[in-house]
Amino acid sequence: MIHVDDKHIPWREGMTVTALIEALGASYEYPAVRVNNKIVSRPQFDHTPVPDEAKVFLIPLVAGG
């Protein structure tokens, strides 16, 4: 089970950050996520595995002035 904010997503072997975001049906752009205590940037999403029982925090793109 992957813990994302208040949601729990079933874990599967070989799950990557990209697959997790797709499983969430996220409609926002995330330039980075934190998997446990490691920051992962978008270019690495396809290559970064998400371990079972991981705590994931999605970091949304923020604009303002």
C-alpha positions in Angstrom: 0.0 0.0 0.0 1.3 3.5 -0.9 0.3 6.4 1.2 -0.3 9.6 -0.7 -1.8 12.4 1.5 -5.0 10.9 2.8 -5.3 8.3 0.0 -4.0 4.7 -0.1 -3.0 3.2 -3.4 -2.4 -0.5 -3.9 1.3 -1.2 -4.5 2.4 -3.5 -7.3 5.8 -4.9 -8.3 7.8 -2.5 -10.5 5.6 0.6 -9.7 7.3 3.9 -10.7 6.4 7.4 -9.8 4.8 7.8 -13.2 2.6 4.8 -12.7 1.6 6.0 -9.2 0.5 9.5 -10.6 -1.5 7.7 -13.3 -3.2 5.5 -10.7 -4.2 8.6 -8.8 -5.8 10.1 -11.9 -4.0 13.3 -11.0 -5.0 16.3 -13.1 -2.2 18.6 -11.9 1.4 19.0 -13.1 3.9 17.8 -10.5 7.5 19.0 -11.1 8.6 16.9 -8.2 7.4 14.4 -5.6 8.9 13.2 -2.3 9.1 9.5 -1.9 9.7 8.8 1.8 12.5 11.4 2.3 13.9 11.6 -1.2 12.9 14.4 -3.6 12.4 13.1 -7.2 12.2 15.5 -10.1 9.9 14.9 -13.2 12.7 13.7 -15.5 13.3 10.8 -13.1 9.6 9.8 -12.6 9.8 6.9 -15.2 12.9 5.5 -13.6 12.2 5.9 -9.9 10.6 2.9 -8.2 8.1 3.4 -5.4 8.6 0.8 -2.6 5.7 -0.8 -0.8 4.5 1.2 2.2 6.1 4.4 0.8 4.9 7.7 2.0 4.6 10.0 -1.0 4.0 13.8 -1.1 3.0 15.4 -4.4 4.7 18.8 -4.9 2.5 20.8 -7.3 3.6 23.5 -9.6 3.0 26.9 -8.0 3.0 30.3 -9.7 2.5 33.7 -8.3 4.0 37.0 -7.8 
